[in-house]
Structures are given as structure tokens and as C-alpha cells.
Amino acid sequence: MNEEKNSALCCPICGAVDSPLVVEVTEMPVHCHLLWPERSAAMDVPRGVICLRYCRYCQHIYNQAFDPNLMAYSQEYDNSLHFSPRFQKYAYALAEKLVQRYELQGKRIVEIGSGKGDFLTMLCRLGGATGIGFDPSYEPDPDHQDENVTFIQDFFSDKYANDLEADFICCRHVLEHIEQPESFVQMIRRTMGKQRDVTIFFEVPNSLHTIHSLAIWDIIYEHFSYFSPQSLGHLFRQNGFTIIDIAETFGGQFLTLEAQSNGVNARRKAWENSPNFLYDLEVEVATFAINHRRKVSAWQQHLEQLADMGKKAVVWGAGSKGVTYLNLLQGFGNIQYVVDINPRKQGMFVTSSGQEIVSPDFLLTYKPDVVILLNANYKEEIAGVLNRMNLTSEIMLA
């Protein structure tokens, strides 16, 4: 029993056992991005415990209570952000940079965890490249077919690795879901085999932003890992990669890593000496649980005050932040609707908390007094939508 306990406390990145508790949250839905056509089904879902621990040695944060057996990714899973003009702009600029930096014109691109295929298709069109994407949640869309891009509705695994050749391997917002990140990265390394100058690109949420900005809505059961620049770099260095760059992107909310399987032509940057990346999380991690409770309590009071004043509030965004917010604050206030611009989500219901997901046009008749926004990156975009509809709803940033 003691051996099992000690094993659970080992950092999955560096193996250190000095991992104090950060925060514990119970009764959270294990999936944020599953779509439910009926409220009763949405509310009757598996729930789990999030028990975050912090490694003092590599600054990695991970969910000790994570159970991979609860994870089920299918075509009903939808975490696409590409319906947002703000996110499209970010994704396009990122794809353009990667195509130019790594001269992907005419190359072979593999994306692991390609979702609905938006980013891989964009990369291939910008570079005139061919692509293969792996994701069990992929759904064929006749209106967005590209003869140069193939999708396999499956998880990437060793069974595909032997016959796969790639010049560029992309993996965005997947690594944080993997219970054994080192084994996953080792599999990527085996896929590359003896190929020279294969470049990999990974993108994950940035735990520095979560802790420093008290972005508590980013903590979800689906994420086993919360990477810092140090833990992300350590993971890839110890598994045979030369890091080209690690950077904070999307307003500091994401970390990106570029690396190669050898040191040839690697444009290594001094990211390890950046003051932002040397930021000491120890003090803030120690008080995170207290600040987490205070923020939840403050929003419980906000919602009750709005209800007492007879004001109608909606949440904008049925993504992971919105789902976490609604579940942590379930039973407070009277939020009945969540707005989302993704048409695949409209008419569905939020997992566990059960709110109906509606289109922005719904607000023309509902006329909410308050729109609660979980991500400051989208404030200008949403304010523009409200202005075009001549709505004077107050935007409250959570």
C-alpha cells in the first residue's frame, strides 16, 4: 500500500517524489467537450476527483487522482476553437510561421490528435504539403475535403509508427491528456527512427499562466499534466530531442515547443534564461488552494447578487473553461444558457451542469443583462458581436 502511494506521488516527468498538494476539487465531470442532445443525459455523466500535485524539481503539475479508464474520446467529442475569428487569426499566423520556418512546401506532415482537421488542413494548404491526421473524434466533412490530407479515426500508436514517414510532426493540446507522457514522447521518437532533421511541434496549456493569473477555470479532469517550460523542456531533452525553442503564445495561455531528433541546424534559443520561464512558482503554488476557494466563493456571491437583482446572465463559451465555471458554481444564481459560436454545439447541453447551448442570435430575444466571459483573449470579439446586435449587456470577465 505504501509503495503504491509513493509511486502515485512520483513526478511523471522527472521522477522526483517531493510533490506537495496544490489543490483538490471533487465531483468534476471527466469530460468537458462531449456533446449531449438531452439535458438528462448531460447531467448523468461520470465525475472524478482532481488532486493536483506540484514537483519542486521540474515545476510540473499533475493530477494524482487521474484515471485513464474514465477517458472516452469519440466523434461526440468537440474541442474545436476554429469558429472564433480571434482563434483563427492565431492559428493562421502559427501555421504560416511553421511553414516558413521549416520550409514545409511539398513536405509530409503528420498531426497527432488532429481533432476535426482544421489546423492540419491549413498547414497543408499553406505549404502545398501532404498530411496525415490521427484522431478518433474526426468526422468527415464533404464541404472541407482536401485530396492532400488523409485522416485516420484512431489514436496514434506504435501500430502506425513503422510505416510512417514524416518531415514534420505536429501535436497540439494532446500531451496534457496523456497519463504517461514519457512513454508517449518515446513513441514519437521511435516513429522518427533514423530519419534526420525531422522537426516536431507541440502545443500545451501553460501552467505558469494558470498559477500566476489564478486561471482556475483551466483546471479540468481531462488534463493529467499541467506543463511549465521547465517540465516540458525536461521531458523532451531526456528522451533524445534537441530543443529549438519553447515559447509562450496566445496571451501566455499556451506553451509551444519546437525540437529535432538531433542537433543538426537546431536554432537553439536562450529560452531557459528567460525571466518569465525562471519564474518561481513555489510561493503561489503554496497559496493556490486558498486563492482557488476565494475566487469560487466570490463568484458564488456575484451570481447570487445578480439573481437577487433580477438580472439575467449567460456564459459565453461552452468550452472547458465555461464547463468548469458552471460546474464549480452549480446551484448559484440562475444561469440557464451558454452561448457558443460553434454550430455543432448549439442545441446541445453542457456536461454535468445541464445548461442549454445557444447561438449568439438567441440573445436578440433573451436580452441578457450580463455576459460572463471566461477568456480575456475573446473580449474584443464578443463585444463586437454584442454591439452589432445592439445589445447593451455588461461583459463580466471571470
N, C-alpha and C positions, 0 to 999 in steps of 0.2 A: 504493500500500500504506500509506504514511504517512497519507494523507488518510483512508482507511478506519479506521485505528487511532485517529486523532484524533477522528473522528466518533463512534466507539464510546464514547469517554471523555467525550463531552458529556453533561451532566446533561439528562435528558429533560423536566425541569420548568422550569429557568431557563436552560439552555444553557451554563452555566459549564463550563470544561474542567479545573478544579482538583478532580479526583475521585480521591483516593488509594484504594488497595485496602483493603478491610475484612477479608474472609476469602474463601477459596476452598475449595469442597468438591466432590469428584468422585464420579462413579458414583451419583448420586441419581436415583430414579425421577422421570420428568417429571410423573406424576400421582399424587396421594395418595388420591384419592377414587373411583377406578374400582373396581368390584366384580368379583371373579373367582371363578367357581364351581369351578375346579380349581387346585390348587397349582402344577402345571407351567406353566399359563398365567400365573398371578400372578407367577411368578419370571422369566418370559421377557418382560420389558417394556422399552420404550425408557428409557434413562438419559441424564442430561446433567450438565453442569458448572454449578455455582453460583459466580459470581465477583462478589461484592458490592463496589460502589464507593460512596464517600460524598462528597456535594457539600458543600464547606465553606461555600458561599454560602447555600443554602436548606435545608440539613440533610436532603436527600433521599438515600435509599439505593436502589440499583437493581442488577439482575443484568446485567452487561455481556455475559455469555455466553448470555443468554436467546434461544431460537429459537422464535418463534411457530408455525413449521411443525410442531413436535412436539406442539402442543396439539390435543386432540380431545375435545370435550365432547358427551356423548350421554346417553341415558336410563340407561346403566350408571353414570353419574357421580352420586354422592350425598354431599353435604356438609351435609346437614340436621342441625341440633342440637336440633330441637324435641321430640325424645323425652325430653330431660332436663328434669325439673321445675325445676331451677335455671335453665336457659336459658329455659324457658317463662315463668318469672316475670320475667326480664329483658325478654324480647321483648314480653310483655303490657304491662309498665309503659312501655316505649318507645312502643308503638303508642298506648296511652292518652294519653300526653303529646303526641304528634304530632297526634292527632285533636282534642284540646282546644286546643292552642296555635294550630293553623292552621285551626280550625273546619271540619273536613273532612266534617261532616254533609252528606250528599247531594251531595258533590263527586265529581269524576272523578280517579281515582288511577292512575298508571302506575308499574309497578315494572319496572326493567331488571335482568335477572338474578334472576328470581323463584324460581329453584330449583324445589322441589316445591310451592310456592304457599302455604306456611303463613303467612308474615308478611302478604302482600297480602290473603289471606282474612280474617285477623284485623283488619287496618286497616279493611276494607270493612264487616265486621260491626259493629265498634265505632262506626263513623261513619255507618252506613246509606248507604255510598258505593258507587259502581260502580268496578270496577277492570279493568285490562288488564295482564297479566304476560307478559314475554318471556323465554324460556329454552329452549334445546334439550334440556335434561335433564328437562323437565317430563313427568310421567306422569299421565294422567287417573286419578282415584280416585273411583269411583262413590259411595263412602261419604262423601266430603267435597266434593261438588259444591255450588256456590253460583251461583244464577242471575244474580247481580250481578257475577260475576267471570269474565273470559274469559282464557284462556291461549293464547299463540302459541308453538309449539315451534320457535323460531328465535332467532338472535341479533338484538338490536335494531340497526337500521341506518337509513341515510337513506331506504331504500325505504318505511319506515313513517312517517317523520317528517312528511311533508307533510300527511297526512290525520289526524294525531293531535292531539287537544286534551286538555289536562290542566290541572287546578288544582294538582296536587301530583305531583312526580316523585321516586320513591324508588329508590335503587340501593345495595345493601348487599353488601359483600365481592365486588365485581366489579372496581372500578377498579384494584386492585393486580395484576390478571391482564392488564391491557391494556398492550401494548408501546408504544403511542403515546397516552399519557394525555391530552395536549393536544388531539389530533385528536378523541378521544372526547368530551371536555368541550365542544369546539366544536360537535360534532354535537348534543349536548344543548341547547346554546344555540340552534342553528338550529331545533330542534324546537319551542322555545318561541316562535319568531318574534316577532310584535308583541304577543303576549299580555302583559297586565300582571299583576303580582302573582302570578306562578307561583312556587311555592316548590319548591326541590329539597332532598333529604336524602340524604347519602352517609355510608356507614359503611365504615371500613377498619381493618386491624390498625394498632397504634400502635408505630412503630419505637422511640420513647423507651422503651417497656416492654421491647422485645426487647433493646436495648443495655444499659439500666440494670439490668435484672433477669437478664441473661445467659440469656434465654429462647431458647436455641439451637434448640430443637425447633420453633420458629415459622418457621425458615428453610426454605422449600420451593421447588422449581423452578417451580411454577405461578405464584408471585408474582414478577412483574418488578419491581414497586415496593414499597418499604417507606417509607410516608409518615410524616413528622414533622408537627406542627401548622404549622410554618413552610412546608414544601413544599406541604402540602395547601392552605393559605390562598393561597399564591402562585399555584398552578395556577388556582384559580377567580377570583381577583382579576384576573389578566392576561387572562382570557377573558370579561370583561364581567359578572361577578357581584358583587353586594354581599353580603358575608358577614354573616349574622345572629349565628352562634355556631359555635365549634369547641370540643368538649368531649371529655375522656377519660371512657370508660364501661367497664362490665364489669370492674371492678377495675383500670382503667388499661390493659387489653389492647386496647381499641378506641378509635378516634377517630371522632367524628361531626361532620359539617358540615351546617349549615343556611344556605341562601343564597337570594337572589332575583335576578332579572334586572335589577332596577332598585332604587333606594334607597327607594322608597315604603314607608312603615310598617316599615322594617327596624329591629329592636330590636338594634342593634349593641352588643356587649359588649366589655369590655376584655380579651378573651382573649389578645391579643398581649402584654400586660404581665404575664401570669401567671408567677410564678417557675417553675412546672412547665414551662411552654412555652418559657421562655427558657433552659432547661437546656442547658449547653454539652456537647455530645457529643464534642468533639474528643479529649479525653484517653482516654475509654473506647473510642472507635472505634479509636484507635491501638493499644490493647492487646487488642482483641476477639479477634483470631485466636489469640493466646496463651491467653487465657482459654477460648476455644472448645475448643482442643486439650486443655487441662487438665480441662475438665468431661467431655469424652468419655472421656479416659483414666481419670478417677476412676470413671466408671460401668462401664467395662470391668472394672476391678478389683472393683467391687461385685458384678457378675454372676458373675464367676469365683469369688469367695468364697462366694456363695450356692450355686453348683453344687458346690463342694468340700465344703460342709457338708451336701449332700444336700437342700437346701431347694428347694421348687417355687415358682416365681414366675410371675405373669401380669401383663400390661399391661392397664390399664383404659382403653379408648377407642381405636377404630380410625379416628380422625380424623387430620388432618395431623400433629399432634404425636406421636401414637403411631407412625404410619408412619415419620416422620423418626427417632424414637428407635430403632426396631427396625432401620432400615437403617444408621444410623451405628454401631450396636453389633452388627451381624450377625456371627455366629460366636463371640460371647462369651456365656458362661452357657448356659442351656438353656431358653429361653422358647418354649413350644410353642403357647400360646393367648393370644388377645386378647379381652377381654370388651367387648361393646358392647350398649347397650340398644336400639339401632335394629334392629328385626326384619328390615329389608331387608338388613342386613349379616351377620346370623347365618347360619352355614353357608358363608360366602364365605371368601376367603383374602386376606391382606394383600399389597398390591402389592410386588413385588421381594423382600421377605424371606420371604414364604410362610406365616406363621403362620395357623392356623385361627381364625376369629372365632366366638365362642360367646356364648350368653346368660348373664346372671348366674346362672340356675338351674344351669348346668353346674358351678358352684363347689361346689354341695352335695355332689357326689360327688368332684370333683377335690381339693377342700380345699387350696388353695394356702397356703403359709406366708407369702408376701409378695404384696401387690398394689401394683404400681408405677403411680403416678398422675402424669400429665404436666401437669395444670392444677389449681392450688390452689383455684380457684373451685368445684370439684366435690367437695372433700374431705368436707364435711359430708354431702352427698347420698350419696356412696359408702359412707361409714362407716355411715350409716343402713341401706343395703341389706345390708351385711355383718352388722350387728347383728341385723336381722330374720331372717337366715338362721342366726343363732347361730354365725357364723364368727369365729374369733379371728385372722384373717390380719392381719399388720402392713401398714400403709399406708406406703409409702415415696414421698415426693414428689421427683420428678426435676427 
